[in-house]
Amino acid sequence: MVVAMLLGTAASGEALSVGDKPRIDMHTLGGEILDFQKLAGRITIFEFWATWCGPCIRELPHLKKIHETYKDQGVILISVNRDESEGTATRFITKNKMDWIHVHDPSQKPQYASVWGVRAIPHAFILSPEGEVLWRGHPAGMDQPLSDALKLHPPQIGDRAEDAIDLVTAPRPIVSMQAPGLRIHTNILKGKVRRAQRAHDSHDFYQAYRICNWINDRVSGGDEVQWARDWIGKYESNPSIMEQVGRQRTADEVRRMLSMAKNYESNGRLNEAKKYYEAVLDNYPDTKYTPTAKAALDKLM
């Protein structure tokens, strides 16, 4: 049975809906800054809970299973604790070996729950690699939405767990970023180079090209960025590779649009769903996804 506990204070913000893109500006219990730049390209689960919430505690084995199953697939789990005492939360997290990312948001002075429209816990959100809400609800019901999200919104970067670990561990050497105030850990950068090399070796030039562009867009100097720029030049001078990149980019965009339409439809927002289905037919009329969009749109008419 799915149970949720009402919070002691009413949420003042409007509830986030499917398709919304919340601002992410948090501090983890490990003292790290958590923002969209560190999550971009991954599927992120935000789960609101408290140690005094019985239904939340009963969900803990499920969350551990979710974390273990998907942590190496570009999925990050972030638990947002509502206890008044940060110490209480930290002791519980340590005792129960909840080895993922944690944020503290006390119920009497909420920063995040009120903005996100969380009125009862446990409550979870699944965000796309672009930061859009794909699903929200009781975490007991997120297995299928998460599976769908991985198929329709495949993580673009960070397909291994070490990318997320830097958000909770002690600071490591960093390299400068082009935008003021942004940082990237050296081991993350080296990990991306390794993934680009693996993608290239397996002839997944789309993924390799995308990772190289990620490095080029975010890092201001060093051997890695020069390496990425060299490979971008080689890819862009090869028409067959760029044709592959174009095809896969189109497929990713169409899948994303169909996923948004499906989520809008399941949440009763039929006008928004129609717009996405129509956009697929108008902008991508000759893809293998066209019949799916047409059938779904006919069903809503």
N, C-alpha and C positions, 0 to 999 in steps of 0.2 A: 504494500500500500504506500502510495506517495503522500508524504506529509510535509508541511512547511510550518514554520513558526513565525508569527507576526513580530515585527521589530517593535521595540519599546517606543520609538518615536516615529512619527509619520514622515515619509519621504516627501521632500518639497519639490523635487524636480519632476519634469515630465518623463514618463517611461521611455526608454530607448526602444525603437522598433526595428524590425528587419529592414536593412538598407541604410540605417543611420550609421554615422561614422563618429564615434565618441572621441573626445580628446583624451589622450593618455599622458599623464604627467604625475608619476607616483614615485615613492621611495620604498624600496624593499626593506624587510627586516634586517637584511645583510648590509644595509647602508648604501646600496647602489641606486642611482637614478634610473628609473624605468620609463621610457618614452617610446613613441611609435618607431623612431629610427632604429631602436634595438629589436623591435618585433617585426618590422616590415619584411614581407616575404614569407612569413610563417603563419600557420593557423594558431590562434591563441584562444585558450579557454580561460575565462575569468569566473571564479567560483566564490560566492559570498557565503560566509559561515561564521560560527562562533562556538566556543567550547561549551557554553551553557545550552546550546541548541541540540536536543536529542536527535531530531531528524538529520541534522548535519553530521553528527558523530556516526550515525548508522550508515551514512553515505561514504565514510572514509575508506572501507575496503574497495568500494567501486572506484573511487578516485585514484587509489593506488594502482588498481588494475589499468585504468585509463592511462595513467602516467607511464607505467612500465611498457604498455603495449605500443604507445605512440611517440615516446620521447625521442626515438631515433628516426622519426619520419617527418620532422619539421613541425611538430606540434608542441607548444609550450603551455603548461598548466600553471596558472597563477591563482593562488587562494588569497582572498581578501577577508581578513579577520575582523569581526565586529566587537570583540571584547573591549571593555574599558581599559584593562591593563595590558600593556604590551608584554610585560613579563609573564602574565598568565598564558598568553598566546604562545610565546616563545618556548616556555617549559612544556606545554602540551605538544607543540610541533616537534621538539627534540625527543621527547619521551616516545612519541608514536612514529618516529622516523619518517616524517612527511618531507621527503627530500626533493622538493620542488620549490618554486619561487613563492614568497609570501609577502603580503602587504598588510599593514595595520590601518584600520579605519573605524575608530571607536564609535559606538552607537549613539552616544550623547553629543558627539561633535563630528558628525560624518562629513567627509570630503567627497567621497566617491559614490556611496550608496544613494545619497539624495540626488546627485546629478544623473546617475544611471537609472533612477526610478525603481530601486530595489525596496520593496515594502515587506517582503517576507523572505526568510532563509530556511534552507539552502536555496540559492538561486544561481544559475550559471548562464554565461553568454559564450557563444562561439563567434569569433571574429575571423574574417577572411584575411589572406595575405595583404590585402589593400586596406585593412582596418575597418571593413564594413561588418555590421551585425548580420550574421547568417541565421542565427537561431538564439532564442532565449527561453528559459524555463527551468523546471526542477532538474537537477543533474542526473536523477535516475532515468530520465528520458532522453539523454543526449547521445547515446551510442549510435543510433541510426543517423541522426543529423551530422554527427562527427564523421561517420563513414562516408556520407554523401559529400561533405565538405572536402574531404581528401580527394575524392574522385573528380569533383567539379571545380575545385579551387586548389590544385596541387601546390604545395609550398614551393616557392621560387628559389629560396636560399636556405642555408642552415638545416641540412637534412640530417645532422647528427647532434647528439645531446650537448656536446661541449660548447656549442654556440650559446646555449642558454645558461650554462654554469657561470659564466662571467658576470651575470646579473646578480649573483648572490655571494660570490667569493671575494677575497681580498683583491684590491686593484693589482693589475699586472702591467708590464710595459705597454705603452700605447704609441701610436703614430698619429700625426696631426691630421685633421680633417679640413676640408675646404670651407665648410660653414662654421662660423664662430661657435664655440661651446660644444661642438659634437666631437666624439672620440670613438675610436675603434681599437679594441685590444689586438695586439700583434698576433696572438695565437689564432684569433678568429680570422684575421686576414690570411695567414698561412694556410688555414683550413680551407678557405675559399679557393686559394690557388690550387691546392691538392684536388678539390672537387672539380674545378675547371679542367684540370689535366685528365682526371678520370673520365669526365664527360667527353673530352676530345678524343681520348684513346678508344672510347666505345662508339665513336661517330655520332654522339648526341651533340651536334654542333650548336643547336639552339640553346641548350643549357649552358654550354661552355661560353657562348657569345654573351648570354645574359649575365653570367657571373663576372666576366671580364668588364662588362659595362658597369656593373655594380661597384667594382673596385675603382674604375676610372672616375665614376661620379662622386665617390666619397673620400678618396685618399688623395692628398695633395702632392706626395712625392715618395721616392723610394724605389727599390728594385721591383717590388711587386706591381706597382702601378705602371712602371715602364713596360714590364712583361705583359700586363693586360692590354696596354695600348698597342703594343706590337701585334698581339694576336687579333685585336679588333681590326687593325688594318689588313691583316691577312684574310680574315673572314670576309670583310666588306669588299675585298678585291676578287672574291670567288663567287660568281653568279649562282652556281648550284647550291652553295652553302646558304647564301642569302635567300634563295627560293625556299629552302627548307625552313629557315628562320621565319620567313613570312607566313608559310603554311601553318606552322605550329603556333605562331603568335595569334593568327586568326582563330585557330581552334581554341586556344585558351580564352580569348575574348568571348567567343560565342558560348562556350561552356559557362563562363562567368555570368553572362547575361541570362542564360536559361536557368541557372541556379537561383539568381535573384528573382526571376519571374516565379519560379516554383515556390520559393520562400514567401514571397508576397501573397501568392495564391493560397498557401496553407494558412496564412495569417488573416485571410479574409479581405485583403487589400487588392481587390480584383482589378481596379482601374490601373494601379501601378503594374500589376502583373501583365495586363494587356499591352502596356507601353513597351515592356521589355520584349515580349513575344513579337510585337510589331517591328521593333528595332532590329531584331534578328532577321526577319523576313525582308526588311527594307535594305539593310546594310550588308547582309550576307545571304543572298538569295540562292546561291549555288553550292552550298555546303551539305554535308551529310546530316547536319542538324536541322536543316530547313523543314523536313517533314514533321519532326518533333514539335517545332515551334508552331507550324500551321495547325497541327492536330490539337494542340493545347489551346491555341487562340480560338479555333472553331468551337471548342467545348465551352469557352467562356462567353461566346456570343449569344 
